[in-house]
Amino acid sequence: MKEEVTKAVILVGGYGTRLRPLTYTLPKPLICFCNKPILKYQIEKLVDAGIKEIILALNYHNELIVKEVSKYEQEFDIKIIYSKEDEPLGTAGPLALVKEHLKDTSFFLMNSDICCNANLREMKDSFMKSDCWGTILTYPVQDPTKYGLVSVEGSRIQSFLEKPKRIEGSGPWLINAGMYVLSSKVLDLIELRETSIEHEVFPVLARDSRLDHFSFTGYWMDIGQPKDYLIGQVMELQNSKVADRHFDVENNVVIGEHVRIGENCILKNCTIFDYALIEDNCRIENSIIGWGCHIQKGCVIRSMSVLGEGVIVERGLEVDGLLSKPKTRVTSFTMLKEV
């Protein structure tokens, strides 16, 4: 008999470099997405799938994550276990640290920066009906060149191709969507070292015909970098159907709490985080404005600019593609792209 799926592991130990400068202030799992921490989306989906115990594989800014997530135990009536890496262990190594918690149970494993409407309960049921040791969530895309491509035959996964530069034929193509259901048997393949589950474990399971996939056709996006974050925001706003004064679905705008916006401002395809001040006659497009930023009168901010916490943009400036570290004052002499 196959073990029931009773637990989950969420990988939250990354440095979030693709979302800098926002992740200089908070770890990526706590960055708000449509005014809710990214990690909370994942926990809600797992709770909806019947999971009662979640293990967080921690590293960077772990104390901030523990402080935030401790509130969720009571809110969702779940148990949360914290596992801290002393050194980076990749996407498989963290499982070796928590083997004792996962023995005799199957479990979800997921990355913390995925926005999607996949039904995880149906995915779990699909895993339980198969004779495989693992089920990978897959998603069809027309351009697979920046993703891990999955080759399947029926429900079985045959092989993987990582970020192909070009591919023959026409799509859609199935990609690895970053969520998995695994049997505890998989733990026997994982050593306590930096290990990639995608590159070192899954190919072994596929070779032995032990790996299945569960495909869905809703919406999906890896929101770990600014452009994709805003694309994912479009998908989430259009599909959540939540009526809220903080959301402008038509223009893909999300406004945080305690934000002040002056007169004659134009906002399109952007996010304004909590406590920001946008003065009169400003235009913000295709950008993310961090917590407590101050955008003075007549500014134009566009072209995938991302402002860290507490940035001040001086009056009348036009900013294109600026990545500004926290507590920076942007003047006509400092409009250089920072990393």
C-alpha positions in Angstrom: 0.0 0.0 0.0 1.3 3.5 -0.9 1.8 5.9 2.1 -0.7 8.7 2.4 0.4 12.2 1.6 0.3 13.9 5.0 3.1 16.4 5.1 4.9 19.0 2.9 8.3 20.6 2.6 8.7 24.2 1.3 12.1 25.3 0.2 12.6 28.8 1.6 16.4 29.0 2.0 17.3 30.9 -1.2 18.9 34.4 -1.3 16.3 35.8 -3.7 18.9 37.6 -5.8 16.6 37.9 -8.8 14.2 40.1 -6.7 16.8 42.4 -5.4 16.7 45.1 -4.1 13.4 44.0 -2.4 15.2 41.0 -0.9 17.7 43.2 0.9 14.9 44.0 3.3 12.9 40.7 3.4 13.5 37.2 2.2 11.7 36.3 -1.0 9.0 34.1 0.6 7.9 37.1 2.6 7.7 39.6 -0.3 4.1 40.6 -0.7 2.3 39.4 -3.9 -1.1 41.0 -4.3 -0.8 42.2 -0.7 -0.1 38.7 0.7 3.3 37.1 1.5 4.2 34.7 -1.3 4.7 31.9 1.3 1.2 32.3 2.6 -0.2 31.4 -0.9 1.7 28.2 -0.8 0.6 27.3 2.8 -3.1 28.1 1.9 -2.8 25.7 -1.1 -1.4 23.0 1.0 -4.1 23.4 3.7 -6.7 23.2 0.9 -5.1 19.9 -0.1 -5.5 18.5 3.4 -1.9 18.9 4.6 -1.6 19.3 8.4 2.2 19.5 8.9 4.6 21.7 6.9 8.4 21.7 7.1 10.2 24.9 6.1 13.7 24.4 4.9 15.3 27.7 6.0 18.5 29.6 5.5 18.5 33.3 4.6 16.8 35.7 7.0 15.3 32.7 8.8 14.3 34.6 11.9 12.0 36.8 9.9 10.3 33.9 8.3 9.8 32.1 11.6 8.3 35.3 13.1 5.8 35.7 10.2 4.9 32.0 9.8 4.3 31.4 13.5 1.0 33.2 13.1 -0.1 30.7 10.5 -0.2 27.7 12.8 -3.2 29.0 14.7 -4.8 30.6 11.6 -4.8 27.4 9.6 -4.7 24.8 12.4 -1.4 23.3 11.2 1.9 22.2 12.6 5.0 24.0 11.3 8.5 22.6 11.7 11.6 24.7 11.0 14.8 23.1 9.5 17.8 25.3 9.2 20.7 24.7 6.8 24.1 25.6 8.0 25.3 25.7 4.4 23.4 25.7 1.1 22.0 22.2 0.3 20.3 22.8 -3.0 16.8 21.5 -3.7 17.3 17.9 -2.5 19.8 18.2 0.3 17.3 19.8 2.7 15.3 16.6 2.6 18.2 14.7 4.1 18.0 17.0 7.1 14.4 16.1 7.8 14.3 12.4 7.0 13.1 11.5 10.5 10.0 13.8 10.0 9.2 12.2 6.6 9.6 8.5 7.3 6.5 6.4 6.6 4.7 9.2 4.8 4.5 10.7 1.3 4.8 14.5 1.1 4.6 17.6 -1.1 7.9 19.4 -2.0 7.7 22.8 -3.5 9.6 26.0 -4.3 8.3 29.1 -2.6 8.0 31.4 -5.6 5.3 29.8 -7.8 2.0 31.5 -8.6 -0.6 29.1 -10.0 -4.1 27.7 -9.6 -3.2 24.0 -9.8 -5.5 21.8 -7.7 -3.1 20.2 -5.3 -5.7 17.8 -3.9 -6.3 16.4 -7.4 -2.5 16.2 -7.9 -2.3 14.3 -4.6 -5.0 11.9 -5.7 -3.2 11.3 -9.0 -0.1 10.4 -7.1 -1.9 7.9 -4.9 -3.4 6.1 -7.9 -0.1 5.6 -9.7 2.6 3.1 -8.8 5.4 5.8 -9.0 7.6 7.2 -6.3 7.0 10.7 -7.4 4.6 13.0 -9.4 5.8 16.3 -10.9 3.4 19.1 -11.6 3.8 20.1 -15.3 2.5 23.0 -17.3 2.2 23.6 -21.0 4.0 26.6 -22.5 4.7 27.8 -26.1 8.3 28.9 -25.3 10.2 26.4 -23.1 13.7 28.0 -23.5 13.9 29.4 -20.0 12.4 26.4 -18.2 13.1 22.7 -17.6 11.5 20.8 -20.4 9.8 17.5 -19.6 9.4 14.6 -22.1 6.5 12.3 -21.3 4.9 9.2 -22.7 1.4 8.9 -21.4 1.6 9.8 -17.7 5.2 8.6 -17.4 8.1 11.0 -17.5 10.9 9.8 -19.9 13.5 12.5 -19.7 14.4 16.1 -19.0 16.0 18.9 -21.0 17.2 22.0 -19.1 16.5 25.4 -20.7 16.9 24.3 -24.4 18.3 27.2 -26.5 16.2 26.0 -29.4 13.7 23.2 -30.0 12.3 21.6 -33.1 8.6 21.3 -33.7 5.7 23.3 -32.4 4.3 23.5 -28.8 2.9 23.5 -26.4 5.7 21.9 -24.4 5.5 20.6 -20.9 7.7 22.2 -18.3 8.6 21.4 -14.7 6.3 23.6 -12.6 8.2 23.4 -9.3 5.7 21.3 -7.2 6.1 17.6 -6.5 4.5 14.8 -4.5 7.1 12.2 -3.4 7.2 8.9 -1.5 9.5 8.5 1.4 11.3 5.9 -0.7 12.9 8.8 -2.6 14.8 9.8 0.6 17.0 6.8 0.2 18.4 8.4 -3.0 19.4 11.7 -1.3 22.7 12.4 0.6 23.3 15.2 3.1 25.1 17.5 0.7 24.3 20.1 -1.8 22.1 18.2 -4.2 19.7 19.1 -7.0 16.5 17.1 -7.0 15.8 18.1 -10.6 19.3 17.2 -12.0 20.4 14.3 -9.7 17.3 12.6 -8.4 14.5 12.9 -10.9 16.5 11.6 -13.9 17.2 8.4 -11.8 13.5 8.0 -11.1 12.6 8.6 -14.7 15.1 6.0 -15.9 13.5 3.4 -13.6 10.0 4.4 -14.7 9.2 5.6 -11.2 8.2 9.2 -12.1 4.8 10.4 -13.1 3.4 13.8 -14.0 0.3 15.8 -13.3 -0.5 18.5 -15.9 -3.0 21.3 -15.6 -4.0 24.2 -17.9 -4.9 27.0 -15.6 -2.4 29.8 -14.9 1.2 29.4 -13.7 4.2 31.7 -13.3 7.6 31.6 -11.5 7.4 35.1 -9.9 11.0 35.1 -8.7 12.1 38.1 -10.9 10.4 41.5 -11.4 9.1 41.0 -15.0 7.5 37.6 -14.2 6.3 38.9 -10.8 4.2 41.5 -12.7 3.0 38.9 -15.2 2.0 36.6 -12.4 0.1 39.6 -10.8 -2.0 39.9 -13.9 -2.9 36.2 -13.8 -3.7 36.3 -10.1 -5.9 39.5 -10.3 -7.8 38.2 -13.3 -8.5 34.8 -11.8 -9.0 35.7 -8.1 -12.1 37.9 -8.9 -11.5 39.8 -5.6 -13.1 43.2 -5.5 -10.8 45.4 -3.4 -9.9 49.1 -3.4 -6.2 48.1 -3.4 -6.5 46.3 -6.8 -7.0 47.8 -10.3 -7.4 44.7 -12.4 -7.8 46.5 -15.7 -4.4 48.3 -15.3 -2.7 45.5 -13.3 -2.0 47.7 -10.3 -1.7 46.6 -6.7 -1.5 49.2 -3.9 -0.4 48.2 -0.4 -1.6 49.5 3.0 -1.2 53.1 4.1 -0.1 54.2 0.6 -0.7 57.9 -0.2 -1.1 58.9 -3.9 -1.4 62.5 -5.0 -3.5 64.0 -7.8 -3.2 63.4 -11.5 -1.1 60.3 -11.1 -1.0 57.5 -13.7 -0.3 53.9 -12.6 0.0 51.0 -15.0 1.4 47.5 -14.5 3.0 48.1 -11.2 3.0 47.4 -7.5 3.2 50.0 -4.7 4.2 48.5 -1.4 3.0 49.6 2.0 3.6 53.2 3.4 4.8 54.6 0.0 4.1 58.2 -0.8 3.5 59.2 -4.5 3.2 62.9 -4.9 1.1 64.8 -7.6 1.6 64.3 -11.3 3.7 61.1 -11.2 3.6 58.3 -13.7 4.6 54.8 -12.7 4.6 51.9 -15.3 6.1 48.4 -15.4 7.8 48.9 -12.0 7.8 47.9 -8.3 7.9 50.6 -5.6 9.2 49.3 -2.3 8.0 49.9 1.3 8.0 53.5 2.4 9.4 55.0 -0.8 8.8 58.7 -1.5 8.3 59.7 -5.1 8.3 63.4 -5.4 6.2 65.5 -7.7 6.3 65.0 -11.5 8.4 61.9 -11.5 8.2 59.2 -14.2 9.3 55.7 -13.2 9.2 52.9 -15.8 11.0 50.1 -17.7 11.0 47.6 -14.9 12.4 49.8 -12.3 12.5 48.3 -8.8 13.0 50.6 -5.8 14.1 49.1 -2.5 12.7 50.1 0.9 12.7 53.8 1.7 14.1 55.1 -1.6 13.5 58.8 -2.3 13.2 59.9 -6.0 13.7 63.6 -6.3 11.2 65.9 -8.0 10.7 65.7 -11.8 13.1 62.8 -12.5 12.5 60.3 -15.3 13.7 56.9 -14.2 14.2 53.9 -16.6 15.1 50.4 -15.4 16.6 51.6 -12.1 17.3 49.0 -9.4 17.9 51.1 -6.3 19.1 49.7 -3.0 17.2 50.6 0.2 17.5 54.0 1.7 18.9 55.5 -1.5 18.2 59.1 -2.6 17.9 59.2 -6.4 19.0 62.5 -8.0 19.8 63.4 -11.5 23.4 62.4 -10.8 22.7 59.0 -9.3 20.4 57.4 -11.9 22.7 54.4 -12.4 21.4 50.8 -12.4 22.4 49.1 -9.2 22.5 45.4 -8.4 
